[in-house]
């Protein structure tokens, strides 16, 4: 259960899905004999502006500098699989509609 921001330097408590970003760690399907229950992590709105989560090669979730808003031609707030290691997948999860595109938004 998510109770606070994953950033160890932050003490913001989780109150709403709309107040930050949820990340899900799950099996990526490459190992059918691996049983791993999904695990969730949360970054508050203030922290997600500067950091993101990554999956280290040893399978541990860690913080990392946030990529630019348009990394690899994809909006950072779009749900996407962005990190795989040792049969695990760490991705953002979206439960709420994100803001609509604007006229200045190329994506």
N, C-alpha and C positions, 0 to 999 in steps of 0.2 A: 504494500500500500504506500502511495506517495504521501508524505506528510510535510515535507519542506523542500526548498530548492536544493538541487544536487550540488551546487557550488558550496564547498566547505566554508568559504569566507562569507556566505550569505545566510541570514537567519529567517528569510521570508517564509511564512507558512503557506501551504497550499490551501486555497479556498475555492477556486473555480477553474474549470478547463479553459476558460477564455482569458486567463491571466498569465500566459506564458506558453511554453511548448512542452508537450509530452513526448518522450522517446520510449520506444519499445525494443527490448532485446529478446530475440526469438531464434529458434533454429532456422537455418536458411534452406533446409530441405535437401542438402547435399549428403547428409548422413542420416539414413533412415533408422539406424539403430540407436541414435542419440535421443534421449528424452530430456528435454529442458523445458521447464515451465516458463512462459513469457514473464519478463520482468519489466517494470515501468520506472522511468526516471522523469523528473520535471525540472525545468529551468524557468525561473520567474521572468517577467517581462524585462526587468532591469538587467538581469544577468545575460539573457539571450541576445542582448544588443552587442555584447562584447565577447561572449564565449559560446561554444557549442559542446556537444558531447562526441566522443570518438571511441571506437573499439580498438584497444591496443592489440598487438599480435598475440599476446598471451590470453586474450579473451576477456580482459578487464575493461569496464567502462571508465573513462577518464574525461576530464575537461580539456578543451583545446581552444585556441583562438578562433573566433567565428570567421567564416569565409565572407567575402563581400556579398552584398545583397543579391547580385546576379553572378554567382559562381557557376562556371561551366554552362552558361546560357540558361540556367534554371533559377527561378526565384527561390531564395533561401527558405521562405515560409511555405513552400509547396511540399506536400508529403513526398518523400523520396527515400529510396534505400541508399544510404550514403556510406555505409561501412560494413564490411564483411571480414570475418577472421575465424578460422578453425570451426567452420560449420555454424557460425552465429551471424546474425544480421541485426544491426542497430539502425533503426529508422525513426523518423519523426512520424507522429500520428496526429491526424486532424479530425476533430469532432465537430468543429464549428466552421461555418462558411467564412472564408477569408475576404478581405475587402475586394471589391470589384476593381478591374483594371481602370486606370485613368488614361487620359489622352496622351500624357507624357510617358506612359509605361510601354516599353517596346515588347513586352512579353505578355 
